[in-house]
Structures are given as structure tokens and as C-alpha cells.
């Protein structure tokens, strides 16, 4: 039995993964798995729809092509990506996820106690 499964993905997603994978020295498959793991962590953390929408909107705003010329490094001006990577490297992302989980558990316990 194989540990792999085939799935169909949009060309745009695979191209985006290829670009990110090269920058981060990952394979395309590893990049997509990494994005999926982040999505699972966010879901498991219980982020609100509004928090997820704000994060997505901020990310999408940085990805939209501007009228200005594109820099040689497409991630050179990507503040969201750099901020995320810095948060991941210094452990503050994990700390934030833990705080959100603790807050959601506390709210759930309070609701349950009512």
C-alpha cells in the first residue's frame, strides 16, 4: 500500500506553490503539504471567520499585480510573507496560535457552564 494519493489541483495553485517552493527550497508537493498543514492549524486553532477573512484579504492584497513594475524578486516587497516567516522563525506564530486556542477553549467552557 502506497503512502501517496493523486489529486487534481488548479494550474494556478501549482504555479504559486512552485514559486514559493523555489524561494523556500522545498519541493512543490512539500510546499502544498505545508500550506495544508497551516490551514489545519488555523482551523484547529479556532480562528474566527473574521480573523481568517482579514488574514486572507491582507494576503490577497499583497498578491494583486500593481501598476508599478514587478520587482526582480516577487517576494521582495511582500510584507505579509516576511512578517509571517519572521513570526514562524521566532516562535511568535506558535505563541499566537496557542493564545487563540486557549481563548477559544475558555469561551467554550464559559458557554458550557451557562
Phi and psi in radians as a Rosetta constraint file:
Dihedral C 1 N 2 CA 2 C 2 CIRCULARHARMONIC -1.487 0.35
Dihedral N 2 CA 2 C 2 N 3 CIRCULARHARMONIC 2.632 0.35
Dihedral C 2 N 3 CA 3 C 3 CIRCULARHARMONIC -1.600 0.35
Dihedral N 3 CA 3 C 3 N 4 CIRCULARHARMONIC 0.273 0.35
Dihedral C 3 N 4 CA 4 C 4 CIRCULARHARMONIC -2.194 0.35
Dihedral N 4 CA 4 C 4 N 5 CIRCULARHARMONIC 2.668 0.35
Dihedral C 4 N 5 CA 5 C 5 CIRCULARHARMONIC -2.392 0.35
Dihedral N 5 CA 5 C 5 N 6 CIRCULARHARMONIC 2.591 0.35
Dihedral C 5 N 6 CA 6 C 6 CIRCULARHARMONIC -1.612 0.35
Dihedral N 6 CA 6 C 6 N 7 CIRCULARHARMONIC 2.444 0.35
Dihedral C 6 N 7 CA 7 C 7 CIRCULARHARMONIC -2.404 0.35
Dihedral N 7 CA 7 C 7 N 8 CIRCULARHARMONIC 2.701 0.35
Dihedral C 7 N 8 CA 8 C 8 CIRCULARHARMONIC -1.662 0.35
Dihedral N 8 CA 8 C 8 N 9 CIRCULARHARMONIC 2.256 0.35
Dihedral C 8 N 9 CA 9 C 9 CIRCULARHARMONIC -2.215 0.35
Dihedral N 9 CA 9 C 9 N 10 CIRCULARHARMONIC 2.654 0.35
Dihedral C 9 N 10 CA 10 C 10 CIRCULARHARMONIC -1.145 0.35
Dihedral N 10 CA 10 C 10 N 11 CIRCULARHARMONIC 2.606 0.35
Dihedral C 10 N 11 CA 11 C 11 CIRCULARHARMONIC -1.045 0.35
Dihedral N 11 CA 11 C 11 N 12 CIRCULARHARMONIC -0.698 0.35
Dihedral C 11 N 12 CA 12 C 12 CIRCULARHARMONIC -1.033 0.35
Dihedral N 12 CA 12 C 12 N 13 CIRCULARHARMONIC -0.783 0.35
Dihedral C 12 N 13 CA 13 C 13 CIRCULARHARMONIC -1.111 0.35
Dihedral N 13 CA 13 C 13 N 14 CIRCULARHARMONIC -0.765 0.35
Dihedral C 13 N 14 CA 14 C 14 CIRCULARHARMONIC -1.120 0.35
Dihedral N 14 CA 14 C 14 N 15 CIRCULARHARMONIC -0.697 0.35
Dihedral C 14 N 15 CA 15 C 15 CIRCULARHARMONIC -1.121 0.35
Dihedral N 15 CA 15 C 15 N 16 CIRCULARHARMONIC -0.747 0.35
Dihedral C 15 N 16 CA 16 C 16 CIRCULARHARMONIC -1.086 0.35
Dihedral N 16 CA 16 C 16 N 17 CIRCULARHARMONIC -0.738 0.35
Dihedral C 16 N 17 CA 17 C 17 CIRCULARHARMONIC -1.119 0.35
Dihedral N 17 CA 17 C 17 N 18 CIRCULARHARMONIC -0.694 0.35
Dihedral C 17 N 18 CA 18 C 18 CIRCULARHARMONIC -1.064 0.35
Dihedral N 18 CA 18 C 18 N 19 CIRCULARHARMONIC -0.790 0.35
Dihedral C 18 N 19 CA 19 C 19 CIRCULARHARMONIC -1.086 0.35
Dihedral N 19 CA 19 C 19 N 20 CIRCULARHARMONIC -0.837 0.35
Dihedral C 19 N 20 CA 20 C 20 CIRCULARHARMONIC -1.151 0.35
Dihedral N 20 CA 20 C 20 N 21 CIRCULARHARMONIC -0.676 0.35
Dihedral C 20 N 21 CA 21 C 21 CIRCULARHARMONIC -1.086 0.35
Dihedral N 21 CA 21 C 21 N 22 CIRCULARHARMONIC -0.717 0.35
Dihedral C 21 N 22 CA 22 C 22 CIRCULARHARMONIC -1.101 0.35
Dihedral N 22 CA 22 C 22 N 23 CIRCULARHARMONIC -0.784 0.35
Dihedral C 22 N 23 CA 23 C 23 CIRCULARHARMONIC -1.072 0.35
Dihedral N 23 CA 23 C 23 N 24 CIRCULARHARMONIC -0.678 0.35
Dihedral C 23 N 24 CA 24 C 24 CIRCULARHARMONIC -1.735 0.35
Dihedral N 24 CA 24 C 24 N 25 CIRCULARHARMONIC 0.100 0.35
Dihedral C 24 N 25 CA 25 C 25 CIRCULARHARMONIC 1.026 0.35
Dihedral N 25 CA 25 C 25 N 26 CIRCULARHARMONIC 0.829 0.35
Dihedral C 25 N 26 CA 26 C 26 CIRCULARHARMONIC -2.104 0.35
Dihedral N 26 CA 26 C 26 N 27 CIRCULARHARMONIC 2.852 0.35
Dihedral C 26 N 27 CA 27 C 27 CIRCULARHARMONIC -1.363 0.35
Dihedral N 27 CA 27 C 27 N 28 CIRCULARHARMONIC 2.849 0.35
Dihedral C 27 N 28 CA 28 C 28 CIRCULARHARMONIC -1.055 0.35
Dihedral N 28 CA 28 C 28 N 29 CIRCULARHARMONIC -0.789 0.35
Dihedral C 28 N 29 CA 29 C 29 CIRCULARHARMONIC -1.068 0.35
Dihedral N 29 CA 29 C 29 N 30 CIRCULARHARMONIC -0.745 0.35
Dihedral C 29 N 30 CA 30 C 30 CIRCULARHARMONIC -1.117 0.35
Dihedral N 30 CA 30 C 30 N 31 CIRCULARHARMONIC -0.640 0.35
Dihedral C 30 N 31 CA 31 C 31 CIRCULARHARMONIC -1.141 0.35
Dihedral N 31 CA 31 C 31 N 32 CIRCULARHARMONIC -0.778 0.35
Dihedral C 31 N 32 CA 32 C 32 CIRCULARHARMONIC -1.154 0.35
Dihedral N 32 CA 32 C 32 N 33 CIRCULARHARMONIC -0.700 0.35
Dihedral C 32 N 33 CA 33 C 33 CIRCULARHARMONIC -1.080 0.35
Dihedral N 33 CA 33 C 33 N 34 CIRCULARHARMONIC -0.689 0.35
Dihedral C 33 N 34 CA 34 C 34 CIRCULARHARMONIC -1.105 0.35
Dihedral N 34 CA 34 C 34 N 35 CIRCULARHARMONIC -0.816 0.35
Dihedral C 34 N 35 CA 35 C 35 CIRCULARHARMONIC -1.054 0.35
Dihedral N 35 CA 35 C 35 N 36 CIRCULARHARMONIC -0.709 0.35
Dihedral C 35 N 36 CA 36 C 36 CIRCULARHARMONIC -1.114 0.35
Dihedral N 36 CA 36 C 36 N 37 CIRCULARHARMONIC -0.712 0.35
Dihedral C 36 N 37 CA 37 C 37 CIRCULARHARMONIC -1.114 0.35
Dihedral N 37 CA 37 C 37 N 38 CIRCULARHARMONIC -0.705 0.35
Dihedral C 37 N 38 CA 38 C 38 CIRCULARHARMONIC -1.096 0.35
Dihedral N 38 CA 38 C 38 N 39 CIRCULARHARMONIC -0.748 0.35
Dihedral C 38 N 39 CA 39 C 39 CIRCULARHARMONIC -1.064 0.35
Dihedral N 39 CA 39 C 39 N 40 CIRCULARHARMONIC -0.712 0.35
Dihedral C 39 N 40 CA 40 C 40 CIRCULARHARMONIC -1.122 0.35
Dihedral N 40 CA 40 C 40 N 41 CIRCULARHARMONIC -0.713 0.35
Dihedral C 40 N 41 CA 41 C 41 CIRCULARHARMONIC -1.122 0.35
Dihedral N 41 CA 41 C 41 N 42 CIRCULARHARMONIC -0.718 0.35
Dihedral C 41 N 42 CA 42 C 42 CIRCULARHARMONIC -1.139 0.35
Dihedral N 42 CA 42 C 42 N 43 CIRCULARHARMONIC -0.792 0.35
Dihedral C 42 N 43 CA 43 C 43 CIRCULARHARMONIC -1.064 0.35
Dihedral N 43 CA 43 C 43 N 44 CIRCULARHARMONIC -0.808 0.35
Dihedral C 43 N 44 CA 44 C 44 CIRCULARHARMONIC -1.132 0.35
Dihedral N 44 CA 44 C 44 N 45 CIRCULARHARMONIC -0.571 0.35
Dihedral C 44 N 45 CA 45 C 45 CIRCULARHARMONIC -1.204 0.35
Dihedral N 45 CA 45 C 45 N 46 CIRCULARHARMONIC -0.301 0.35
Dihedral C 45 N 46 CA 46 C 46 CIRCULARHARMONIC 1.325 0.35
Dihedral N 46 CA 46 C 46 N 47 CIRCULARHARMONIC 0.550 0.35
Dihedral C 46 N 47 CA 47 C 47 CIRCULARHARMONIC -1.032 0.35
Dihedral N 47 CA 47 C 47 N 48 CIRCULARHARMONIC 2.515 0.35
Dihedral C 47 N 48 CA 48 C 48 CIRCULARHARMONIC -1.245 0.35
Dihedral N 48 CA 48 C 48 N 49 CIRCULARHARMONIC 2.847 0.35
Dihedral C 48 N 49 CA 49 C 49 CIRCULARHARMONIC -1.037 0.35
Dihedral N 49 CA 49 C 49 N 50 CIRCULARHARMONIC -0.719 0.35
Dihedral C 49 N 50 CA 50 C 50 CIRCULARHARMONIC -1.105 0.35
Dihedral N 50 CA 50 C 50 N 51 CIRCULARHARMONIC -0.744 0.35
Dihedral C 50 N 51 CA 51 C 51 CIRCULARHARMONIC -1.102 0.35
Dihedral N 51 CA 51 C 51 N 52 CIRCULARHARMONIC -0.753 0.35
Dihedral C 51 N 52 CA 52 C 52 CIRCULARHARMONIC -1.155 0.35
Dihedral N 52 CA 52 C 52 N 53 CIRCULARHARMONIC -0.730 0.35
Dihedral C 52 N 53 CA 53 C 53 CIRCULARHARMONIC -1.109 0.35
Dihedral N 53 CA 53 C 53 N 54 CIRCULARHARMONIC -0.708 0.35
Dihedral C 53 N 54 CA 54 C 54 CIRCULARHARMONIC -1.108 0.35
Dihedral N 54 CA 54 C 54 N 55 CIRCULARHARMONIC -0.763 0.35
Dihedral C 54 N 55 CA 55 C 55 CIRCULARHARMONIC -1.114 0.35
Dihedral N 55 CA 55 C 55 N 56 CIRCULARHARMONIC -0.754 0.35
Dihedral C 55 N 56 CA 56 C 56 CIRCULARHARMONIC -1.147 0.35
Dihedral N 56 CA 56 C 56 N 57 CIRCULARHARMONIC -0.767 0.35
Dihedral C 56 N 57 CA 57 C 57 CIRCULARHARMONIC -1.066 0.35
Dihedral N 57 CA 57 C 57 N 58 CIRCULARHARMONIC -0.747 0.35
Dihedral C 57 N 58 CA 58 C 58 CIRCULARHARMONIC -1.107 0.35
Dihedral N 58 CA 58 C 58 N 59 CIRCULARHARMONIC -0.721 0.35
Dihedral C 58 N 59 CA 59 C 59 CIRCULARHARMONIC -1.148 0.35
Dihedral N 59 CA 59 C 59 N 60 CIRCULARHARMONIC -0.817 0.35
Dihedral C 59 N 60 CA 60 C 60 CIRCULARHARMONIC -1.101 0.35
Dihedral N 60 CA 60 C 60 N 61 CIRCULARHARMONIC -0.630 0.35
Dihedral C 60 N 61 CA 61 C 61 CIRCULARHARMONIC -1.077 0.35
Dihedral N 61 CA 61 C 61 N 62 CIRCULARHARMONIC -0.577 0.35
Dihedral C 61 N 62 CA 62 C 62 CIRCULARHARMONIC -1.377 0.35
Dihedral N 62 CA 62 C 62 N 63 CIRCULARHARMONIC -0.333 0.35
Dihedral C 62 N 63 CA 63 C 63 CIRCULARHARMONIC -1.603 0.35
Dihedral N 63 CA 63 C 63 N 64 CIRCULARHARMONIC -0.311 0.35
Dihedral C 63 N 64 CA 64 C 64 CIRCULARHARMONIC -1.193 0.35
Dihedral N 64 CA 64 C 64 N 65 CIRCULARHARMONIC 2.376 0.35
Dihedral C 64 N 65 CA 65 C 65 CIRCULARHARMONIC -1.164 0.35
Dihedral N 65 CA 65 C 65 N 66 CIRCULARHARMONIC 2.415 0.35
Dihedral C 65 N 66 CA 66 C 66 CIRCULARHARMONIC -1.758 0.35
Dihedral N 66 CA 66 C 66 N 67 CIRCULARHARMONIC 2.957 0.35
Dihedral C 66 N 67 CA 67 C 67 CIRCULARHARMONIC -1.228 0.35
Dihedral N 67 CA 67 C 67 N 68 CIRCULARHARMONIC -0.427 0.35
Dihedral C 67 N 68 CA 68 C 68 CIRCULARHARMONIC -1.252 0.35
Dihedral N 68 CA 68 C 68 N 69 CIRCULARHARMONIC 2.807 0.35
Dihedral C 68 N 69 CA 69 C 69 CIRCULARHARMONIC -1.117 0.35
Dihedral N 69 CA 69 C 69 N 70 CIRCULARHARMONIC 2.502 0.35
Dihedral C 69 N 70 CA 70 C 70 CIRCULARHARMONIC -1.311 0.35
Dihedral N 70 CA 70 C 70 N 71 CIRCULARHARMONIC 2.290 0.35
Dihedral C 70 N 71 CA 71 C 71 CIRCULARHARMONIC -1.149 0.35
Dihedral N 71 CA 71 C 71 N 72 CIRCULARHARMONIC 2.793 0.35
Dihedral C 71 N 72 CA 72 C 72 CIRCULARHARMONIC -1.011 0.35
Dihedral N 72 CA 72 C 72 N 73 CIRCULARHARMONIC -0.693 0.35
Dihedral C 72 N 73 CA 73 C 73 CIRCULARHARMONIC -1.714 0.35
Dihedral N 73 CA 73 C 73 N 74 CIRCULARHARMONIC 1.918 0.35
Dihedral C 73 N 74 CA 74 C 74 CIRCULARHARMONIC -1.098 0.35
Dihedral N 74 CA 74 C 74 N 75 CIRCULARHARMONIC -0.291 0.35
Dihedral C 74 N 75 CA 75 C 75 CIRCULARHARMONIC -1.788 0.35
Dihedral N 75 CA 75 C 75 N 76 CIRCULARHARMONIC 0.066 0.35
Dihedral C 75 N 76 CA 76 C 76 CIRCULARHARMONIC -1.036 0.35
Dihedral N 76 CA 76 C 76 N 77 CIRCULARHARMONIC -0.678 0.35
Dihedral C 76 N 77 CA 77 C 77 CIRCULARHARMONIC -1.850 0.35
Dihedral N 77 CA 77 C 77 N 78 CIRCULARHARMONIC 0.268 0.35
Dihedral C 77 N 78 CA 78 C 78 CIRCULARHARMONIC -1.494 0.35
Dihedral N 78 CA 78 C 78 N 79 CIRCULARHARMONIC 1.500 0.35
Dihedral C 78 N 79 CA 79 C 79 CIRCULARHARMONIC -1.096 0.35
Dihedral N 79 CA 79 C 79 N 80 CIRCULARHARMONIC -0.637 0.35
Dihedral C 79 N 80 CA 80 C 80 CIRCULARHARMONIC -1.099 0.35
Dihedral N 80 CA 80 C 80 N 81 CIRCULARHARMONIC -0.817 0.35
Dihedral C 80 N 81 CA 81 C 81 CIRCULARHARMONIC -1.097 0.35
Dihedral N 81 CA 81 C 81 N 82 CIRCULARHARMONIC -0.809 0.35
Dihedral C 81 N 82 CA 82 C 82 CIRCULARHARMONIC -1.109 0.35
Dihedral N 82 CA 82 C 82 N 83 CIRCULARHARMONIC -0.719 0.35
Dihedral C 82 N 83 CA 83 C 83 CIRCULARHARMONIC -1.102 0.35
Dihedral N 83 CA 83 C 83 N 84 CIRCULARHARMONIC -0.735 0.35
Dihedral C 83 N 84 CA 84 C 84 CIRCULARHARMONIC -1.095 0.35
Dihedral N 84 CA 84 C 84 N 85 CIRCULARHARMONIC -0.813 0.35
Dihedral C 84 N 85 CA 85 C 85 CIRCULARHARMONIC -1.130 0.35
Dihedral N 85 CA 85 C 85 N 86 CIRCULARHARMONIC -0.661 0.35
Dihedral C 85 N 86 CA 86 C 86 CIRCULARHARMONIC -1.140 0.35
Dihedral N 86 CA 86 C 86 N 87 CIRCULARHARMONIC -0.726 0.35
Dihedral C 86 N 87 CA 87 C 87 CIRCULARHARMONIC -1.133 0.35
Dihedral N 87 CA 87 C 87 N 88 CIRCULARHARMONIC -0.637 0.35
Dihedral C 87 N 88 CA 88 C 88 CIRCULARHARMONIC -1.190 0.35
Dihedral N 88 CA 88 C 88 N 89 CIRCULARHARMONIC -0.756 0.35
Dihedral C 88 N 89 CA 89 C 89 CIRCULARHARMONIC -1.177 0.35
Dihedral N 89 CA 89 C 89 N 90 CIRCULARHARMONIC -0.682 0.35
Dihedral C 89 N 90 CA 90 C 90 CIRCULARHARMONIC -1.576 0.35
Dihedral N 90 CA 90 C 90 N 91 CIRCULARHARMONIC -0.014 0.35
Dihedral C 90 N 91 CA 91 C 91 CIRCULARHARMONIC 1.526 0.35
Dihedral N 91 CA 91 C 91 N 92 CIRCULARHARMONIC -0.055 0.35
Dihedral C 91 N 92 CA 92 C 92 CIRCULARHARMONIC -1.240 0.35
Dihedral N 92 CA 92 C 92 N 93 CIRCULARHARMONIC -0.465 0.35
Dihedral C 92 N 93 CA 93 C 93 CIRCULARHARMONIC -1.118 0.35
Dihedral N 93 CA 93 C 93 N 94 CIRCULARHARMONIC -0.825 0.35
Dihedral C 93 N 94 CA 94 C 94 CIRCULARHARMONIC -1.081 0.35
Dihedral N 94 CA 94 C 94 N 95 CIRCULARHARMONIC -0.671 0.35
Dihedral C 94 N 95 CA 95 C 95 CIRCULARHARMONIC -1.108 0.35
Dihedral N 95 CA 95 C 95 N 96 CIRCULARHARMONIC -0.762 0.35
Dihedral C 95 N 96 CA 96 C 96 CIRCULARHARMONIC -1.107 0.35
Dihedral N 96 CA 96 C 96 N 97 CIRCULARHARMONIC -0.755 0.35
Dihedral C 96 N 97 CA 97 C 97 CIRCULARHARMONIC -1.073 0.35
Dihedral N 97 CA 97 C 97 N 98 CIRCULARHARMONIC -0.745 0.35
Dihedral C 97 N 98 CA 98 C 98 CIRCULARHARMONIC -1.076 0.35
Dihedral N 98 CA 98 C 98 N 99 CIRCULARHARMONIC -0.713 0.35
Dihedral C 98 N 99 CA 99 C 99 CIRCULARHARMONIC -1.124 0.35
Dihedral N 99 CA 99 C 99 N 100 CIRCULARHARMONIC -0.741 0.35
Dihedral C 99 N 100 CA 100 C 100 CIRCULARHARMONIC -1.107 0.35
Dihedral N 100 CA 100 C 100 N 101 CIRCULARHARMONIC -0.756 0.35
Dihedral C 100 N 101 CA 101 C 101 CIRCULARHARMONIC -1.065 0.35
Dihedral N 101 CA 101 C 101 N 102 CIRCULARHARMONIC -0.821 0.35
Dihedral C 101 N 102 CA 102 C 102 CIRCULARHARMONIC -1.069 0.35
Dihedral N 102 CA 102 C 102 N 103 CIRCULARHARMONIC -0.745 0.35
Dihedral C 102 N 103 CA 103 C 103 CIRCULARHARMONIC -1.112 0.35
Dihedral N 103 CA 103 C 103 N 104 CIRCULARHARMONIC -0.737 0.35
Dihedral C 103 N 104 CA 104 C 104 CIRCULARHARMONIC -1.159 0.35
Dihedral N 104 CA 104 C 104 N 105 CIRCULARHARMONIC -0.669 0.35
Dihedral C 104 N 105 CA 105 C 105 CIRCULARHARMONIC -1.140 0.35
Dihedral N 105 CA 105 C 105 N 106 CIRCULARHARMONIC -0.713 0.35
Dihedral C 105 N 106 CA 106 C 106 CIRCULARHARMONIC -1.111 0.35
Dihedral N 106 CA 106 C 106 N 107 CIRCULARHARMONIC -0.769 0.35
Dihedral C 106 N 107 CA 107 C 107 CIRCULARHARMONIC -1.107 0.35
Dihedral N 107 CA 107 C 107 N 108 CIRCULARHARMONIC -0.703 0.35
Dihedral C 107 N 108 CA 108 C 108 CIRCULARHARMONIC -1.134 0.35
Dihedral N 108 CA 108 C 108 N 109 CIRCULARHARMONIC -0.714 0.35
Dihedral C 108 N 109 CA 109 C 109 CIRCULARHARMONIC -1.132 0.35
Dihedral N 109 CA 109 C 109 N 110 CIRCULARHARMONIC -0.710 0.35
Dihedral C 109 N 110 CA 110 C 110 CIRCULARHARMONIC -1.122 0.35
Dihedral N 110 CA 110 C 110 N 111 CIRCULARHARMONIC -0.728 0.35
Dihedral C 110 N 111 CA 111 C 111 CIRCULARHARMONIC -1.143 0.35
Dihedral N 111 CA 111 C 111 N 112 CIRCULARHARMONIC -0.661 0.35
Dihedral C 111 N 112 CA 112 C 112 CIRCULARHARMONIC -1.170 0.35
Dihedral N 112 CA 112 C 112 N 113 CIRCULARHARMONIC -0.608 0.35
Dihedral C 112 N 113 CA 113 C 113 CIRCULARHARMONIC -1.285 0.35
Dihedral N 113 CA 113 C 113 N 114 CIRCULARHARMONIC -0.333 0.35
